[in-house]
């Protein structure tokens, strides 16, 4: 334990090179594996359905810019 603290202090003061491998969290590691496995089992049509639903939910409350329905604010004073 004290040896680890000394090593960290030496790394911080550039007396020693940090040769440790970067650590990825367990949840990130498992999540990326699960995502790849799910994508491999889904058909192309199902992936499109999921993407379409996600886009619909994402843009539900917003008017698309290309709809041509642009409301202009009345700036004239009465």
N, CA, C and O atoms as a CHARMM CRD file, in Angstrom:
* protein
*
  312
    1    1 UNK  N      0.82200  -1.18400   0.00000 PROA 1      0.00000
    2    1 UNK  CA     0.00000   0.00000   0.00000 PROA 1      0.00000
    3    1 UNK  C      0.87000   1.25300   0.00000 PROA 1      0.00000
    4    1 UNK  O      0.64100   2.15800  -0.80200 PROA 1      0.00000
    5    2 UNK  N      1.84900   1.32000   0.87000 PROA 2      0.00000
    6    2 UNK  CA     2.74700   2.47100   0.89900 PROA 2      0.00000
    7    2 UNK  C      3.57800   2.50800  -0.38000 PROA 2      0.00000
    8    2 UNK  O      3.89100   3.57800  -0.90100 PROA 2      0.00000
    9    3 UNK  N      3.92700   1.33000  -0.87300 PROA 3      0.00000
   10    3 UNK  CA     4.67500   1.26300  -2.12300 PROA 3      0.00000
   11    3 UNK  C      3.89500   1.84700  -3.28600 PROA 3      0.00000
   12    3 UNK  O      4.46700   2.49900  -4.16000 PROA 3      0.00000
   13    4 UNK  N      2.57400   1.61300  -3.29900 PROA 4      0.00000
   14    4 UNK  CA     1.72600   2.18600  -4.34500 PROA 4      0.00000
   15    4 UNK  C      1.69400   3.70900  -4.24400 PROA 4      0.00000
   16    4 UNK  O      1.73800   4.40400  -5.25900 PROA 4      0.00000
   17    5 UNK  N      1.61900   4.21800  -3.03000 PROA 5      0.00000
   18    5 UNK  CA     1.58800   5.66700  -2.82900 PROA 5      0.00000
   19    5 UNK  C      2.90000   6.29500  -3.29600 PROA 5      0.00000
   20    5 UNK  O      2.89900   7.36600  -3.90300 PROA 5      0.00000
   21    6 UNK  N      4.00100   5.63700  -3.01600 PROA 6      0.00000
   22    6 UNK  CA     5.30100   6.14500  -3.45400 PROA 6      0.00000
   23    6 UNK  C      5.39300   6.13000  -4.97800 PROA 6      0.00000
   24    6 UNK  O      5.90400   7.06800  -5.58900 PROA 6      0.00000
   25    7 UNK  N      4.89100   5.05100  -5.58400 PROA 7      0.00000
   26    7 UNK  CA     4.90700   4.95200  -7.04600 PROA 7      0.00000
   27    7 UNK  C      4.07300   6.07700  -7.66900 PROA 7      0.00000
   28    7 UNK  O      4.50000   6.69400  -8.64500 PROA 7      0.00000
   29    8 UNK  N      2.90300   6.34400  -7.11800 PROA 8      0.00000
   30    8 UNK  CA     2.04500   7.41700  -7.63500 PROA 8      0.00000
   31    8 UNK  C      2.73500   8.76800  -7.48900 PROA 8      0.00000
   32    8 UNK  O      2.66400   9.60200  -8.39100 PROA 8      0.00000
   33    9 UNK  N      3.40300   8.98700  -6.35700 PROA 9      0.00000
   34    9 UNK  CA     4.12500  10.24600  -6.15200 PROA 9      0.00000
   35    9 UNK  C      5.25700  10.38300  -7.16200 PROA 9      0.00000
   36    9 UNK  O      5.47100  11.47300  -7.69300 PROA 9      0.00000
   37   10 UNK  N      5.98200   9.30800  -7.43800 PROA 10     0.00000
   38   10 UNK  CA     7.07100   9.36200  -8.41800 PROA 10     0.00000
   39   10 UNK  C      6.53500   9.60900  -9.83300 PROA 10     0.00000
   40   10 UNK  O      7.15200  10.32900 -10.61800 PROA 10     0.00000
   41   11 UNK  N      5.40400   9.02100 -10.14700 PROA 11     0.00000
   42   11 UNK  CA     4.79100   9.25200 -11.45800 PROA 11     0.00000
   43   11 UNK  C      4.35300  10.71300 -11.57300 PROA 11     0.00000
   44   11 UNK  O      4.54800  11.34200 -12.61300 PROA 11     0.00000
   45   12 UNK  N      3.76400  11.24700 -10.51100 PROA 12     0.00000
   46   12 UNK  CA     3.28500  12.62900 -10.51200 PROA 12     0.00000
   47   12 UNK  C      4.42600  13.63100 -10.66200 PROA 12     0.00000
   48   12 UNK  O      4.23600  14.70100 -11.24100 PROA 12     0.00000
   49   13 UNK  N      5.60700  13.29800 -10.14700 PROA 13     0.00000
   50   13 UNK  CA     6.75300  14.20900 -10.23000 PROA 13     0.00000
   51   13 UNK  C      7.66800  13.86500 -11.40100 PROA 13     0.00000
   52   13 UNK  O      8.77900  14.38700 -11.49200 PROA 13     0.00000
   53   14 UNK  N      7.22000  13.00700 -12.28000 PROA 14     0.00000
   54   14 UNK  CA     7.96300  12.58400 -13.48000 PROA 14     0.00000
   55   14 UNK  C      9.29600  11.90400 -13.16300 PROA 14     0.00000
   56   14 UNK  O     10.21100  11.92500 -13.98600 PROA 14     0.00000
   57   15 UNK  N      9.40900  11.31300 -12.00000 PROA 15     0.00000
   58   15 UNK  CA    10.60100  10.53200 -11.67500 PROA 15     0.00000
   59   15 UNK  C     10.49800   9.12600 -12.25600 PROA 15     0.00000
   60   15 UNK  O     11.50400   8.44400 -12.44700 PROA 15     0.00000
   61   16 UNK  N      9.29100   8.71300 -12.52800 PROA 16     0.00000
   62   16 UNK  CA     9.03900   7.36500 -13.01000 PROA 16     0.00000
   63   16 UNK  C      7.97000   7.43100 -14.09800 PROA 16     0.00000
   64   16 UNK  O      7.07200   8.27100 -14.05000 PROA 16     0.00000
   65   17 UNK  N      8.07800   6.52600 -15.08700 PROA 17     0.00000
   66   17 UNK  CA     7.09100   6.48700 -16.16300 PROA 17     0.00000
   67   17 UNK  C      5.90400   5.62900 -15.73200 PROA 17     0.00000
   68   17 UNK  O      6.07100   4.58700 -15.09900 PROA 17     0.00000
   69   18 UNK  N      4.70100   6.08800 -16.08800 PROA 18     0.00000
   70   18 UNK  CA     3.48900   5.33000 -15.77100 PROA 18     0.00000
   71   18 UNK  C      3.31200   4.24800 -16.83100 PROA 18     0.00000
   72   18 UNK  O      2.94100   4.54100 -17.96800 PROA 18     0.00000
   73   19 UNK  N      3.57800   3.00200 -16.45600 PROA 19     0.00000
   74   19 UNK  CA     3.51200   1.90200 -17.40800 PROA 19     0.00000
   75   19 UNK  C      2.26600   1.04000 -17.22900 PROA 19     0.00000
   76   19 UNK  O      2.17700  -0.06400 -17.76500 PROA 19     0.00000
   77   20 UNK  N      1.30200   1.56500 -16.46300 PROA 20     0.00000
   78   20 UNK  CA     0.07700   0.80400 -16.24500 PROA 20     0.00000
   79   20 UNK  C     -0.83400   0.91000 -17.45900 PROA 20     0.00000
   80   20 UNK  O     -0.82200   1.91800 -18.16500 PROA 20     0.00000
   81   21 UNK  N     -1.61000  -0.11300 -17.69700 PROA 21     0.00000
   82   21 UNK  CA    -2.58800  -0.11600 -18.78700 PROA 21     0.00000
   83   21 UNK  C     -3.81600   0.68100 -18.34500 PROA 21     0.00000
   84   21 UNK  O     -4.19600   0.62500 -17.17500 PROA 21     0.00000
   85   22 UNK  N     -4.44300   1.42600 -19.26700 PROA 22     0.00000
   86   22 UNK  CA    -5.67200   2.13100 -18.88300 PROA 22     0.00000
   87   22 UNK  C     -6.76500   1.13000 -18.51400 PROA 22     0.00000
   88   22 UNK  O     -6.91800   0.09400 -19.16200 PROA 22     0.00000
   89   23 UNK  N     -7.50500   1.44700 -17.48600 PROA 23     0.00000
   90   23 UNK  CA    -8.54200   0.55100 -16.99000 PROA 23     0.00000
   91   23 UNK  C     -9.89800   1.04100 -17.48600 PROA 23     0.00000
   92   23 UNK  O    -10.22900   2.22000 -17.35800 PROA 23     0.00000
   93   24 UNK  N    -10.67000   0.12900 -18.04800 PROA 24     0.00000
   94   24 UNK  CA   -12.02300   0.43900 -18.50200 PROA 24     0.00000
   95   24 UNK  C    -12.98500  -0.10000 -17.44700 PROA 24     0.00000
   96   24 UNK  O    -12.78000  -1.19100 -16.91600 PROA 24     0.00000
   97   25 UNK  N    -14.02300   0.65500 -17.14800 PROA 25     0.00000
   98   25 UNK  CA   -14.96200   0.19800 -16.12200 PROA 25     0.00000
   99   25 UNK  C    -15.64300  -1.09000 -16.57900 PROA 25     0.00000
  100   25 UNK  O    -15.80000  -1.33100 -17.77600 PROA 25     0.00000
  101   26 UNK  N    -16.03500  -1.89100 -15.63500 PROA 26     0.00000
  102   26 UNK  CA   -16.68000  -3.16600 -15.94000 PROA 26     0.00000
  103   26 UNK  C    -17.98600  -2.95000 -16.69300 PROA 26     0.00000
  104   26 UNK  O    -18.30600  -3.70600 -17.61000 PROA 26     0.00000
  105   27 UNK  N    -18.73700  -1.93200 -16.31500 PROA 27     0.00000
  106   27 UNK  CA   -20.01400  -1.69200 -16.99500 PROA 27     0.00000
  107   27 UNK  C    -19.79000  -1.26500 -18.44400 PROA 27     0.00000
  108   27 UNK  O    -20.55000  -1.66000 -19.32900 PROA 27     0.00000
  109   28 UNK  N    -18.75500  -0.46300 -18.69300 PROA 28     0.00000
  110   28 UNK  CA   -18.46800  -0.05700 -20.06800 PROA 28     0.00000
  111   28 UNK  C    -18.00800  -1.25200 -20.89200 PROA 28     0.00000
  112   28 UNK  O    -18.38700  -1.39300 -22.05500 PROA 28     0.00000
  113   29 UNK  N    -17.20200  -2.10100 -20.29800 PROA 29     0.00000
  114   29 UNK  CA   -16.71000  -3.29500 -20.99200 PROA 29     0.00000
  115   29 UNK  C    -17.86100  -4.23700 -21.34100 PROA 29     0.00000
  116   29 UNK  O    -17.95700  -4.71100 -22.47200 PROA 29     0.00000
  117   30 UNK  N    -18.71600  -4.50100 -20.38700 PROA 30     0.00000
  118   30 UNK  CA   -19.83800  -5.40800 -20.63200 PROA 30     0.00000
  119   30 UNK  C    -20.87000  -4.78400 -21.56500 PROA 30     0.00000
  120   30 UNK  O    -21.46300  -5.48200 -22.38800 PROA 30     0.00000
  121   31 UNK  N    -21.08700  -3.49000 -21.44300 PROA 31     0.00000
  122   31 UNK  CA   -22.04700  -2.81500 -22.30300 PROA 31     0.00000
  123   31 UNK  C    -21.64400  -2.87300 -23.75900 PROA 31     0.00000
  124   31 UNK  O    -22.48600  -3.09600 -24.62800 PROA 31     0.00000
  125   32 UNK  N    -20.36200  -2.67400 -24.03700 PROA 32     0.00000
  126   32 UNK  CA   -19.92000  -2.71300 -25.43000 PROA 32     0.00000
  127   32 UNK  C    -20.01700  -4.12900 -25.99300 PROA 32     0.00000
  128   32 UNK  O    -20.32200  -4.30900 -27.17200 PROA 32     0.00000
  129   33 UNK  N    -19.76100  -5.12200 -25.16600 PROA 33     0.00000
  130   33 UNK  CA   -19.89900  -6.50900 -25.62400 PROA 33     0.00000
  131   33 UNK  C    -21.36500  -6.83700 -25.89200 PROA 33     0.00000
  132   33 UNK  O    -21.68200  -7.49200 -26.88500 PROA 33     0.00000
  133   34 UNK  N    -22.25100  -6.39100 -25.02300 PROA 34     0.00000
  134   34 UNK  CA   -23.67700  -6.64900 -25.19300 PROA 34     0.00000
  135   34 UNK  C    -24.23800  -5.96500 -26.42500 PROA 34     0.00000
  136   34 UNK  O    -25.07500  -6.53200 -27.12800 PROA 34     0.00000
  137   35 UNK  N    -23.78100  -4.74600 -26.69000 PROA 35     0.00000
  138   35 UNK  CA   -24.24700  -4.02100 -27.87100 PROA 35     0.00000
  139   35 UNK  C    -23.84800  -4.71300 -29.15700 PROA 35     0.00000
  140   35 UNK  O    -24.64700  -4.82000 -30.08600 PROA 35     0.00000
  141   36 UNK  N    -22.60900  -5.18500 -29.21200 PROA 36     0.00000
  142   36 UNK  CA   -22.15100  -5.90800 -30.39900 PROA 36     0.00000
  143   36 UNK  C    -22.92800  -7.20000 -30.59400 PROA 36     0.00000
  144   36 UNK  O    -23.29600  -7.54700 -31.71700 PROA 36     0.00000
  145   37 UNK  N    -23.17500  -7.91000 -29.50000 PROA 37     0.00000
  146   37 UNK  CA   -23.90500  -9.17800 -29.58600 PROA 37     0.00000
  147   37 UNK  C    -25.34100  -8.93700 -30.05100 PROA 37     0.00000
  148   37 UNK  O    -25.87100  -9.70000 -30.85800 PROA 37     0.00000
  149   38 UNK  N    -25.96700  -7.88100 -29.54400 PROA 38     0.00000
  150   38 UNK  CA   -27.34000  -7.57800 -29.94600 PROA 38     0.00000
  151   38 UNK  C    -27.39600  -7.19400 -31.41800 PROA 38     0.00000
  152   38 UNK  O    -28.28500  -7.64000 -32.14400 PROA 38     0.00000
  153   39 UNK  N    -26.45400  -6.36900 -31.86100 PROA 39     0.00000
  154   39 UNK  CA   -26.43700  -5.95700 -33.26100 PROA 39     0.00000
  155   39 UNK  C    -26.23500  -7.14800 -34.19400 PROA 39     0.00000
  156   39 UNK  O    -26.77300  -7.17000 -35.30100 PROA 39     0.00000
  157   40 UNK  N    -25.47100  -8.12500 -33.75500 PROA 40     0.00000
  158   40 UNK  CA   -25.21900  -9.29800 -34.59200 PROA 40     0.00000
  159   40 UNK  C    -26.46600 -10.16100 -34.75400 PROA 40     0.00000
  160   40 UNK  O    -26.62400 -10.84000 -35.76800 PROA 40     0.00000
  161   41 UNK  N    -27.34900 -10.13800 -33.76300 PROA 41     0.00000
  162   41 UNK  CA   -28.54100 -10.99000 -33.83000 PROA 41     0.00000
  163   41 UNK  C    -29.73500 -10.31100 -34.48200 PROA 41     0.00000
  164   41 UNK  O    -30.67100 -10.99300 -34.89900 PROA 41     0.00000
  165   42 UNK  N    -29.72900  -8.96900 -34.58300 PROA 42     0.00000
  166   42 UNK  CA   -30.86300  -8.25500 -35.16700 PROA 42     0.00000
  167   42 UNK  C    -30.78900  -8.27900 -36.69000 PROA 42     0.00000
  168   42 UNK  O    -29.70900  -8.20500 -37.27500 PROA 42     0.00000
  169   43 UNK  N    -31.93900  -8.38200 -37.30800 PROA 43     0.00000
  170   43 UNK  CA   -31.99900  -8.30100 -38.77100 PROA 43     0.00000
  171   43 UNK  C    -31.88400  -6.83300 -39.18100 PROA 43     0.00000
  172   43 UNK  O    -32.07700  -5.93500 -38.36300 PROA 43     0.00000
  173   44 UNK  N    -31.57200  -6.60400 -40.43400 PROA 44     0.00000
  174   44 UNK  CA   -31.48100  -5.23800 -40.93900 PROA 44     0.00000
  175   44 UNK  C    -32.79400  -4.50200 -40.81300 PROA 44     0.00000
  176   44 UNK  O    -32.81400  -3.31900 -40.47300 PROA 44     0.00000
  177   45 UNK  N    -33.89300  -5.18700 -41.08300 PROA 45     0.00000
  178   45 UNK  CA   -35.21000  -4.55800 -40.97500 PROA 45     0.00000
  179   45 UNK  C    -35.50100  -4.14600 -39.53900 PROA 45     0.00000
  180   45 UNK  O    -36.03500  -3.06000 -39.31500 PROA 45     0.00000
  181   46 UNK  N    -35.16600  -4.97800 -38.56600 PROA 46     0.00000
  182   46 UNK  CA   -35.41200  -4.65200 -37.16200 PROA 46     0.00000
  183   46 UNK  C    -34.55000  -3.47000 -36.71800 PROA 46     0.00000
  184   46 UNK  O    -35.01700  -2.61300 -35.96800 PROA 46     0.00000
  185   47 UNK  N    -33.28700  -3.41800 -37.17600 PROA 47     0.00000
  186   47 UNK  CA   -32.42500  -2.28100 -36.84400 PROA 47     0.00000
  187   47 UNK  C    -33.01600  -0.98900 -37.40000 PROA 47     0.00000
  188   47 UNK  O    -32.98700   0.04600 -36.73500 PROA 47     0.00000
  189   48 UNK  N    -33.55400  -1.04700 -38.62100 PROA 48     0.00000
  190   48 UNK  CA   -34.19000   0.13000 -39.21100 PROA 48     0.00000
  191   48 UNK  C    -35.41000   0.56500 -38.40700 PROA 48     0.00000
  192   48 UNK  O    -35.62700   1.76000 -38.20400 PROA 48     0.00000
  193   49 UNK  N    -36.21300  -0.40500 -37.94700 PROA 49     0.00000
  194   49 UNK  CA   -37.38900  -0.07200 -37.13100 PROA 49     0.00000
  195   49 UNK  C    -36.96800   0.62800 -35.84500 PROA 49     0.00000
  196   49 UNK  O    -37.57000   1.62700 -35.45200 PROA 49     0.00000
  197   50 UNK  N    -35.94200   0.10800 -35.19600 PROA 50     0.00000
  198   50 UNK  CA   -35.45700   0.70600 -33.94600 PROA 50     0.00000
  199   50 UNK  C    -34.96000   2.12500 -34.20800 PROA 50     0.00000
  200   50 UNK  O    -35.26000   3.03800 -33.43900 PROA 50     0.00000
  201   51 UNK  N    -34.20400   2.31400 -35.28600 PROA 51     0.00000
  202   51 UNK  CA   -33.67900   3.64300 -35.62300 PROA 51     0.00000
  203   51 UNK  C    -34.81600   4.60400 -35.95700 PROA 51     0.00000
  204   51 UNK  O    -34.78700   5.76700 -35.55700 PROA 51     0.00000
  205   52 UNK  N    -35.80900   4.12000 -36.68400 PROA 52     0.00000
  206   52 UNK  CA   -36.94900   4.94900 -37.05900 PROA 52     0.00000
  207   52 UNK  C    -37.71900   5.38600 -35.81100 PROA 52     0.00000
  208   52 UNK  O    -38.08500   6.55400 -35.68400 PROA 52     0.00000
  209   53 UNK  N    -37.96300   4.45600 -34.89800 PROA 53     0.00000
  210   53 UNK  CA   -38.66900   4.78700 -33.65700 PROA 53     0.00000
  211   53 UNK  C    -37.87600   5.78600 -32.81900 PROA 53     0.00000
  212   53 UNK  O    -38.44400   6.72200 -32.25900 PROA 53     0.00000
  213   54 UNK  N    -36.56400   5.58400 -32.73600 PROA 54     0.00000
  214   54 UNK  CA   -35.72200   6.49400 -31.96300 PROA 54     0.00000
  215   54 UNK  C    -35.74700   7.89300 -32.55800 PROA 54     0.00000
  216   54 UNK  O    -35.81600   8.87600 -31.82100 PROA 54     0.00000
  217   55 UNK  N    -35.69100   7.99400 -33.88200 PROA 55     0.00000
  218   55 UNK  CA   -35.73800   9.30500 -34.54200 PROA 55     0.00000
  219   55 UNK  C    -37.09000   9.97000 -34.31800 PROA 55     0.00000
  220   55 UNK  O    -37.16200  11.17500 -34.08100 PROA 55     0.00000
  221   56 UNK  N    -38.14700   9.19100 -34.39300 PROA 56     0.00000
  222   56 UNK  CA   -39.49200   9.73000 -34.18500 PROA 56     0.00000
  223   56 UNK  C    -39.61700  10.29400 -32.76500 PROA 56     0.00000
  224   56 UNK  O    -40.16200  11.38200 -32.58000 PROA 56     0.00000
  225   57 UNK  N    -39.12700   9.57900 -31.78600 PROA 57     0.00000
  226   57 UNK  CA   -39.18000  10.04800 -30.39800 PROA 57     0.00000
  227   57 UNK  C    -38.28400  11.26600 -30.22100 PROA 57     0.00000
  228   57 UNK  O    -38.65900  12.22300 -29.54400 PROA 57     0.00000
  229   58 UNK  N    -37.10000  11.23200 -30.82900 PROA 58     0.00000
  230   58 UNK  CA   -36.13900  12.32900 -30.68100 PROA 58     0.00000
  231   58 UNK  C    -36.69800  13.63100 -31.24300 PROA 58     0.00000
  232   58 UNK  O    -36.53000  14.69000 -30.63700 PROA 58     0.00000
  233   59 UNK  N    -37.35200  13.56400 -32.38100 PROA 59     0.00000
  234   59 UNK  CA   -37.80800  14.76900 -33.05700 PROA 59     0.00000
  235   59 UNK  C    -39.30200  15.03500 -32.89500 PROA 59     0.00000
  236   59 UNK  O    -39.85900  15.86700 -33.61100 PROA 59     0.00000
  237   60 UNK  N    -39.95400  14.34900 -31.97500 PROA 60     0.00000
  238   60 UNK  CA   -41.40300  14.43100 -31.80200 PROA 60     0.00000
  239   60 UNK  C    -41.90600  15.85600 -31.59300 PROA 60     0.00000
  240   60 UNK  O    -42.89600  16.25100 -32.20900 PROA 60     0.00000
  241   61 UNK  N    -41.25600  16.62300 -30.75100 PROA 61     0.00000
  242   61 UNK  CA   -41.74700  17.95100 -30.39500 PROA 61     0.00000
  243   61 UNK  C    -41.16700  19.06000 -31.25900 PROA 61     0.00000
  244   61 UNK  O    -41.36200  20.23800 -30.95900 PROA 61     0.00000
  245   62 UNK  N    -40.45900  18.70800 -32.32100 PROA 62     0.00000
  246   62 UNK  CA   -39.82800  19.72700 -33.15200 PROA 62     0.00000
  247   62 UNK  C    -40.36300  19.64800 -34.57600 PROA 62     0.00000
  248   62 UNK  O    -40.58700  18.56100 -35.10900 PROA 62     0.00000
  249   63 UNK  N    -40.56200  20.80500 -35.17900 PROA 63     0.00000
  250   63 UNK  CA   -41.01500  20.85700 -36.56100 PROA 63     0.00000
  251   63 UNK  C    -39.79300  20.72000 -37.46600 PROA 63     0.00000
  252   63 UNK  O    -38.81200  21.43700 -37.27000 PROA 63     0.00000
  253   64 UNK  N    -39.82100  19.83200 -38.43700 PROA 64     0.00000
  254   64 UNK  CA   -38.68200  19.70800 -39.34600 PROA 64     0.00000
  255   64 UNK  C    -38.45900  21.00200 -40.12700 PROA 64     0.00000
  256   64 UNK  O    -39.42100  21.66900 -40.50800 PROA 64     0.00000
  257   65 UNK  N    -37.21700  21.35300 -40.36200 PROA 65     0.00000
  258   65 UNK  CA   -36.87800  22.60900 -41.02900 PROA 65     0.00000
  259   65 UNK  C    -37.35000  22.62000 -42.47200 PROA 65     0.00000
  260   65 UNK  O    -37.63000  23.69300 -43.00600 PROA 65     0.00000
  261   66 UNK  N    -37.44700  21.48400 -43.11500 PROA 66     0.00000
  262   66 UNK  CA   -37.81400  21.45300 -44.53100 PROA 66     0.00000
  263   66 UNK  C    -39.32500  21.38700 -44.75800 PROA 66     0.00000
  264   66 UNK  O    -39.76100  21.20200 -45.89400 PROA 66     0.00000
  265   67 UNK  N    -40.11600  21.53200 -43.72700 PROA 67     0.00000
  266   67 UNK  CA   -41.57100  21.41600 -43.89600 PROA 67     0.00000
  267   67 UNK  C    -42.16900  22.62000 -44.59800 PROA 67     0.00000
  268   67 UNK  O    -43.28300  22.53500 -45.11500 PROA 67     0.00000
  269   68 UNK  N    -41.45500  23.74600 -44.62900 PROA 68     0.00000
  270   68 UNK  CA   -41.96900  24.93600 -45.28200 PROA 68     0.00000
  271   68 UNK  C    -42.91600  25.73200 -44.40800 PROA 68     0.00000
  272   68 UNK  O    -43.39500  26.78100 -44.83800 PROA 68     0.00000
  273   69 UNK  N    -43.19900  25.28600 -43.22200 PROA 69     0.00000
  274   69 UNK  CA   -44.11200  25.96800 -42.30900 PROA 69     0.00000
  275   69 UNK  C    -43.29100  26.74400 -41.28100 PROA 69     0.00000
  276   69 UNK  O    -43.06800  26.27300 -40.16600 PROA 69     0.00000
  277   70 UNK  N    -42.85500  27.91100 -41.66100 PROA 70     0.00000
  278   70 UNK  CA   -42.04900  28.71400 -40.75700 PROA 70     0.00000
  279   70 UNK  C    -42.88700  29.87800 -40.26000 PROA 70     0.00000
  280   70 UNK  O    -43.39700  30.67000 -41.05400 PROA 70     0.00000
  281   71 UNK  N    -43.02700  29.97900 -38.96500 PROA 71     0.00000
  282   71 UNK  CA   -43.80600  31.06500 -38.39500 PROA 71     0.00000
  283   71 UNK  C    -42.89300  32.25400 -38.17300 PROA 71     0.00000
  284   71 UNK  O    -41.80600  32.11800 -37.61200 PROA 71     0.00000
  285   72 UNK  N    -43.33300  33.40700 -38.61000 PROA 72     0.00000
  286   72 UNK  CA   -42.56100  34.62000 -38.44300 PROA 72     0.00000
  287   72 UNK  C    -43.15100  35.44200 -37.30400 PROA 72     0.00000
  288   72 UNK  O    -44.36900  35.56500 -37.17700 PROA 72     0.00000
  289   73 UNK  N    -42.30100  35.98400 -36.50800 PROA 73     0.00000
  290   73 UNK  CA   -42.73300  36.81000 -35.39900 PROA 73     0.00000
  291   73 UNK  C    -43.07600  38.20500 -35.90900 PROA 73     0.00000
  292   73 UNK  O    -42.32100  38.78400 -36.69000 PROA 73     0.00000
  293   74 UNK  N    -44.20000  38.74200 -35.47600 PROA 74     0.00000
  294   74 UNK  CA   -44.61400  40.07900 -35.88500 PROA 74     0.00000
  295   74 UNK  C    -43.79900  41.08800 -35.09200 PROA 74     0.00000
  296   74 UNK  O    -43.92300  41.18300 -33.87100 PROA 74     0.00000
  297   75 UNK  N    -42.96100  41.84500 -35.80400 PROA 75     0.00000
  298   75 UNK  CA   -42.09200  42.81600 -35.14600 PROA 75     0.00000
  299   75 UNK  C    -42.59100  44.23200 -35.28300 PROA 75     0.00000
  300   75 UNK  O    -41.93900  45.16600 -34.81600 PROA 75     0.00000
  301   76 UNK  N    -43.75000  44.41300 -35.92300 PROA 76     0.00000
  302   76 UNK  CA   -44.29100  45.76400 -36.08400 PROA 76     0.00000
  303   76 UNK  C    -44.87400  46.24400 -34.77700 PROA 76     0.00000
  304   76 UNK  O    -45.45700  45.46900 -34.01800 PROA 76     0.00000
  305   77 UNK  N    -44.71800  47.49900 -34.52500 PROA 77     0.00000
  306   77 UNK  CA   -45.26000  48.06700 -33.29100 PROA 77     0.00000
  307   77 UNK  C    -46.63800  48.64000 -33.57400 PROA 77     0.00000
  308   77 UNK  O    -46.89600  49.17000 -34.65400 PROA 77     0.00000
  309   78 UNK  N    -47.48800  48.53000 -32.62400 PROA 78     0.00000
  310   78 UNK  CA   -48.86400  49.01000 -32.79200 PROA 78     0.00000
  311   78 UNK  C    -48.99500  50.45100 -32.45200 PROA 78     0.00000
  312   78 UNK  O    -50.08900  51.00900 -32.54100 PROA 78     0.00000
